[in-house]
Amino acid sequence: MSRSRFALAAGLVTMLAVAYGVAQRRSGLDIRTARDIPTEAEAPPVWTNNPAFKKDTFTFARIRYSDNGRRRWGRNSGAGAWFIDFPDADLNLSWRLSQMTSLKVDPNGVVLDITDPKLFDYPWVYMVEPGGLGLLDEEVPILRRYLLNGGFLMVDDFWGEREWENFASEIKRALPEFEIVDLSLDHPIFHIVFDINETLQIPNVDTGTRSQWSGITWEREDARDVHYRAIFDSKGRMMVMICHNTDLGDGWEREGENEYYFREFSEKRAYPLGINIVFYAMTH
């Protein structure tokens, strides 16, 4: 991975974060001030950046991976778990980053295989529902090299002990000497832009909508407790952010479908934490 590219990106985002204030904002932002909750018929957000600074923008990069050893493609052919919430989650988080911060964000996210040489052009990548992740043998050393050379992987939306054990086993293939550690709420990732002082669980839109009556925000009985965990390199840099028993992606994708879900889970939880993770990844 080009260290100069990472240094440039980190320096750029640091300046933007300062310009934004990094004022330790409290969660509970009103992200409807610039755009009301969209209806299903509303067009997706569209924005542009100065083409002269194309390489200085943040791009949402989603990882396409094998699901239980099967590589599947396409919306209508059982694409696999990597496809969940795509493309709306990617676009909506990108829009909110662009809308709410001074960060310049590419509206055109990318989908990458781990074996794609372009992987090393993107310092932040996202993997969803890795409970059935099955890394191909040729992917393991590439993912290891990406992470050890400055890359950052965010993992989201997998639930319960069986899925946890599978993911932990697979990531250990790439990073066998590094431990997975629980993050306490005083870690800077929870405070870099928005102050997050509770370990908040984000359910899918159906569970979240019902939670105003049921009080249930977990998807299964062995997933009641949310866990935010990480893997750090030998110098203390976070390489992997793990969001287990929670679903930020649905909070981004499904923001416009229900007023309660938007206010309780998208606005208060999914967007503040997502923005914090991106800023932390790009500045540390």
N, C-alpha and C positions, 0 to 999 in steps of 0.2 A: 504494500500500500504506500502511496506517496505521502511521506511525512510532511512535505511542504504543503500539500493539498489540505491535510488535516490542520496544520498550523494556521493556514489562511482561513479555513472555515471557522476554527475556534476563535481566532482573533476577530473576525467579522461579527460572529454572534455575541462575543463579549461586549463589543462596542454597542451593538444593537440592544443588548440586555440593559446596559447602562442607560442608553437613551430612553428605553422603555420605563426605566425607573428602578427595576428590581427592588421595588419599594416594599417588598414583603407583603404583597397584597393578600388580603384574606379571601378564601374561597367564598363563593356566593356571588360571583360576578354576574352582571346582567348582560348576557351576550345577545340579548334581543334588541339592544338599543339601535343597532345598525340594520338589523334585519329581523322581522317577526318570524315566528315559527313557520316554516314552509308547509304548504299543502303538498299532497302527492302530485298535483298537477304543476307545481312551481318548477321552473327551470333550475338546474343546478347552478351553483355560484360560478361566475366567470371573472377572471381578472388577468392582468398582464403585468410583466416586469420589463424593465429596461433591458433590451437584448444585449447591451454592452456588458451587463453584469450577469449573464446567464449562468456562468460557472460559480457565481457567488451566492446562489440561492439554495435553500434547503429543499430537498426532494424526498417525498415519502416513498421509500423503497420496500416493497413487500417480497418476502421470500416464498418461492414455489418449491415445495418439498414433497417427498414420497410419503404417502399415508399408508402405514402398515405394509410397507414394501411395494405398494402399487403407485405408479405415477399416472395420474389422470389429468385430462385437460378439458377445458371448455365448459361453458355455463350449462349446456344441455346434455352433458355426457357424464355427470357425476364427477365434477371437477376435483373433489377431494377437499379435505378440511382447510387447506391453505387458502382456499377461495372464499371462505366465510366473510361476510360483510363487505366484500369487494364489489364495486369500486367506491361505494358511497362513504365508507368509513375513512378511507384514504383521502378522498376529496374534501370531506367535511372538516377533518382535523387540519388539513392543509389550509383550508379557507379560514378557519378560526385563528390559526397561527398568523396568517397574513392580515386578518381583520383586526385582531386584538393586540398585536405586538408590532414592533418595527422590523421584524424579521421578514426578509424577502423570501417568498415560498413559491416554488414551481407548481402551477396548477396541474401539471401533467406528471402524476406519479409513475413509477415503474414497477414491473414485476420481474424478478430475477431468479434464475436458478443459481444455486451455490457454485456451480461449475462455470457460470458465465464470467468471462474476464472483466466485464464491466462492474462486477460486484465491488471491486476495489476502488471504484470511483465514488462510492456512496458510503459516508462515514456512519450512517444510521440505517439499520434495517429492522423490519418488523416481521414477526412470525406469529400466526394465529392458530389456536387449537392444536398445539403440538402433543396432545395426549396420545395420538397414534403415530407420532413422528417416527420415521424409519430412515435414518441417514444412509445414503449409499456409501459404499466403501471409498469411492473416489471423492466424495464430498467431505469426508472427515478431515483430511489434512488441509483442505482449502479453507474450511470454516475455521480451523485452528489458526491458520496463518492470518486470515482476515482479522480475527479477534485479537491475536497477540500483536499485530502490527497497527493497532489503533482503532479497529472497527468496534461498533456498538450494536448489540442485538437486543431488541425488546421482544419479550415473549408474553402472550396475552391469551386469555379466554380458554382455560382448560380447568377441569373440575374433578375433585375426588382423588382418592389415594392411588387407584390403578393408573390414572393418567399421569399423576405426579411421578410415580415410580418409573413409568416408561420414559418420560421426558428427561428425568434426572439421569437415567442410564444412558440415554442417547447423547446428551451434552457432555457427559463424562468421557465418552469416546473421543471427543475433540479436545477436552481440557481435563485430562485425568488427574493432574497434580493440583488442581485448584478446587477449593471447597465452595459449596453453596451456603451462603449465610443469610440469616434473616436480617432485614433492615429495621432499625428502630425509628420511631417517628421524629427523632432529633437529627436524622440524617439530612444533609443539605438538599437531597433530591426532592424532599417534601416541602422545601421552603424557598427554593431559588427564585421563583416568580410569585407563586401563590402559597400562602401558609396553609398547610394541610396538617391538622392536629388530631385527626381521628383516622383509624385504620378502616377505610370505607370500602364496602363491597358494592360492586356495580353489577346488577343482574341483567339478563336479557330483557327486551322490552315487554314481553308478556308477563314474566315473573315480576318485573318492576312495577308494571301498571297495577297488577293485583296486590302488590305489597302494601298499598295504602289501606287495604282492608285486612289482608292476611298477616302482615308484618314479616313475611318470608322474603328474603332476598337471595337465598342460595338455590342452586339448581338440583342438588341432591343431598341426602342426609349426611354423607361423609364430606360435605363441602361447605359446612356452616361457617367456618372461619376463613377469612381472607388472609393470604400471605403475600407479602412483597419481599422478594429475596433477590440476591445478586451474586455474581461471581466477579472477583477482583483479580487483577494480575499481580505479579510480584512487587510492583511499585505502588499498589493501592489504587490503580485506575479501574473503574467499573467497566467490565467488558459486556456483561449480560445483566439486564433487568428483567426479573421474572414476576409476572402478575398472575397468581394462582388463585383459583376460586373467585374469580371476578372477571368482568367482561367490558373492558374499556371500549372495545371496537363497536359493540352494540350501542353504547352511549354516544358514539360519534355517528354511526350509520343511521340510527333510528330516532334521531333527535326530534324530527318533525311529526311523529306519529301520535303523540299523546302529551297533553299539557303537563300532567303530573310527572310523567317519566322525564320529560325535558327538564322541568324545574328541579326535581329531586336528584336525578342521576346524571344527566348530560351536563347541566349547568354547574352543579355543586361538586361533582366528582370526576366524571370522565374527562372533561376538557381541562380543568385545572391540573389534574395529574398528568394527562398527556402532554400539555404544554411544559410542565416542569421537567418531565423526562427528556423531551427533546432539547430544552435549553441546557439541562445538566449534561447530557451526552455530548453536546457540541462545545461545551466550555470547560470540561474537565478531562 
